[in-house]
Amino acid sequence: MAKKRNTGVGAMMRGQCPRCREGKIFVSARAYRWDKITAMPDACPVCGEDFLREPGFYFGAAYVSYALTVALWVSVFVALTCLNWWGLMAFSFFEDVGLFLTTGIVLLIFLLPMIARLSRSMWLHMMTRRHRK
């Protein structure tokens, strides 16, 4: 049986260490545990990669989070426009601003823990070199 390849994008989405791609970045595996949404260990339990590099290191993840949030809003607009084109519902951006905002805000509230974790994971993966075995 072939060994499953652990890619960088897969490790980033699963919240695994960017160096060894085995250890977990977050303390809790569940994103919706409110007291531990972004709680991270000081270092990777497998390879020892330092996750707490310097004070303010994860401020850069806010830019990644902003980009993911913009992508979410664009996706909401495209989805509502496609539903309008297919005749499944009536939507006009200038006439149905309430529908657009309500849909986007509800989705953002539900996806916020996932976006926060993914942005931290993406930032850490962008700033860490891969350790090849």
C-alpha positions in Angstrom: 0.0 0.0 0.0 1.3 3.4 -0.9 2.2 5.9 1.8 -0.2 8.8 2.0 1.5 12.0 1.0 1.3 14.8 3.5 1.2 18.0 1.5 1.8 21.5 2.8 -1.7 22.7 2.0 -3.2 19.6 3.6 -1.1 20.2 6.8 -2.2 23.8 6.8 -5.9 22.9 6.5 -5.6 20.2 9.2 -3.7 22.5 11.6 -0.5 20.5 11.6 3.1 21.7 12.2 4.6 23.3 9.2 8.0 21.8 9.8 7.3 18.1 10.4 3.6 18.1 9.3 2.7 15.7 12.1 2.3 17.6 15.3 -0.8 19.6 16.0 -0.7 23.5 16.1 -3.7 23.9 18.3 -4.4 22.5 21.8 -8.0 21.5 21.1 -9.0 19.7 17.9 -12.4 21.3 18.0 -12.5 24.9 16.6 -15.8 25.7 18.4 -14.5 25.2 21.9 -14.8 28.9 22.8 -12.1 29.0 25.6 -9.5 27.4 23.3 -10.2 28.7 19.8 -6.6 29.9 19.2 -4.8 28.3 22.1 -1.5 26.8 20.9 1.3 24.9 22.6 4.7 26.7 23.0 6.3 24.2 20.6 5.5 21.2 18.4 5.1 18.0 20.4 6.8 16.0 17.6 9.7 18.1 16.3 10.0 20.9 18.8 9.4 23.8 16.3 8.8 27.0 18.3 5.2 28.3 17.7 5.7 31.3 20.0 8.5 33.0 18.1 8.2 36.6 19.4 5.6 38.9 20.9 3.2 40.0 18.2 4.2 37.3 15.7 0.5 36.4 15.0 -0.6 40.0 14.3 0.3 39.2 10.7 -2.5 36.5 10.7 -5.0 39.4 10.9 -4.1 40.2 7.3 -4.7 36.6 6.3 -8.0 36.6 8.2 -9.0 39.8 6.4 -8.3 38.2 3.0 -10.4 35.1 4.0 -13.2 37.3 5.2 -13.2 39.2 1.9 -13.3 35.9 0.0 -16.3 34.8 2.1 -18.2 38.0 1.2 -17.4 37.6 -2.5 -18.6 34.0 -2.3 -21.9 35.1 -0.7 -22.4 37.6 -3.5 -21.6 35.1 -6.2 -23.8 32.5 -4.6 -26.8 34.8 -4.3 -26.2 36.1 -7.9 -26.1 32.5 -9.2 -29.3 31.6 -7.4 -30.9 34.7 -9.0 -29.7 33.7 -12.5 -31.0 30.1 -12.1 -34.4 31.4 -11.1 -34.3 29.9 -7.6 -34.7 33.2 -5.8 -34.9 36.9 -6.6 -31.7 38.9 -5.7 -30.5 42.3 -6.7 -27.5 43.8 -4.9 -28.9 47.3 -4.7 -32.5 46.2 -3.8 -31.8 43.3 -1.5 -29.0 44.7 0.7 -30.6 43.3 3.8 -30.5 39.8 2.4 -26.9 40.1 1.4 -25.8 41.5 4.8 -27.8 39.0 6.8 -26.5 36.0 4.9 -22.9 37.3 5.1 -23.0 38.2 8.8 -24.6 34.9 9.8 -22.1 32.9 7.8 -19.2 35.0 9.2 -20.4 34.4 12.8 -20.5 30.7 12.3 -17.2 30.5 10.4 -15.2 32.9 12.5 -13.5 30.2 14.7 -12.5 28.3 11.6 -11.2 31.5 9.9 -9.2 32.5 13.0 -7.6 29.1 13.1 -6.9 28.8 9.4 -5.4 32.3 9.3 -3.0 31.4 12.1 -2.1 28.2 10.5 -1.5 29.9 7.1 0.6 32.6 8.7 2.7 30.0 10.5 3.1 27.9 7.4 4.2 31.0 5.3 6.9 31.9 7.9 8.4 28.4 8.6 10.7 26.3 6.5 9.9 22.7 5.8 12.1 20.1 7.5 12.8 17.4 5.1 13.6 13.9 6.4 
